[in-house]
Amino acid sequence: MADKPTFEANLTQLETIVNQLEQGDVPLEQALDQFQKGVALSKQLQSTLEGAEKTLTKMMDENGNEVPFEQPKAPDSND
């Protein structure tokens, strides 16, 4: 079974696709194929980022349970 590409590898591949499409010298069929791959990579990268965000916004309480991380509220400037 092949290893799953890293976030960084997928991002590099997406950047390569975008650069090739921006140059405009890709045949139409290949451009459409690359566009579809780019959209799929973009969705995968977004999913990875959302998962990382969910992980980073949780912390463990004293009993080992996950709880949401609450950011301190900014003081009101009206006080």
C-alpha positions in Angstrom: 0.0 0.0 0.0 1.4 3.4 -1.0 2.0 6.0 1.7 -0.5 8.9 1.8 1.2 12.2 0.5 1.9 14.8 3.1 0.1 18.1 3.4 3.2 19.8 2.1 3.5 17.5 -0.9 -0.1 18.0 -1.8 0.3 21.8 -1.5 3.4 21.7 -3.7 1.5 19.7 -6.3 -1.4 22.2 -6.2 1.0 25.1 -6.6 2.6 23.4 -9.6 -0.8 22.8 -11.2 -1.8 26.5 -10.6 1.4 27.8 -12.1 1.0 25.6 -15.2 -2.6 26.7 -15.7 -1.7 30.4 -15.2 0.9 30.1 -18.0 -1.9 29.1 -20.4 0.3 26.9 -22.6 -1.4 23.6 -21.6 -3.6 21.8 -24.1 -7.3 22.1 -23.2 -7.8 18.4 -22.3 -4.7 18.5 -20.0 -5.8 21.8 -18.5 -9.2 20.4 -17.6 -7.6 17.3 -16.1 -5.2 19.4 -14.1 -8.0 21.7 -13.0 -10.0 18.7 -11.6 -6.9 17.4 -9.8 -6.4 20.9 -8.4 -9.9 21.1 -7.1 -9.6 17.6 -5.5 -6.2 18.6 -3.9 -7.7 21.9 -2.6 -10.6 20.0 -1.0 -8.2 17.5 0.6 -6.0 20.3 1.9 -9.0 22.2 3.3 -10.1 19.1 5.1 -6.7 18.6 6.6 -6.6 22.2 7.8 -10.0 21.9 9.4 -9.0 18.7 11.2 -5.9 20.4 12.5 -7.9 23.4 13.7 -10.3 21.1 15.5 -7.4 19.3 17.2 -5.7 22.6 18.2 -8.9 24.1 19.7 -9.3 21.3 22.2 -7.5 20.6 25.4 -7.6 18.0 28.1 -9.2 18.5 31.5 -7.9 17.1 34.8 -9.9 13.8 34.1 -8.3 13.3 30.7 -11.4 14.4 28.8 -11.3 16.6 25.7 -12.9 20.0 26.3 -13.1 23.0 24.0 -10.3 25.5 24.4 -11.8 28.9 25.4 -9.9 31.9 24.4 -9.8 34.7 27.0 -12.2 37.5 26.2 -10.7 40.8 25.2 -11.4 43.5 27.8 -14.2 46.0 26.8 -12.9 49.3 25.8 -16.1 50.9 27.3 -15.0 50.2 30.9 
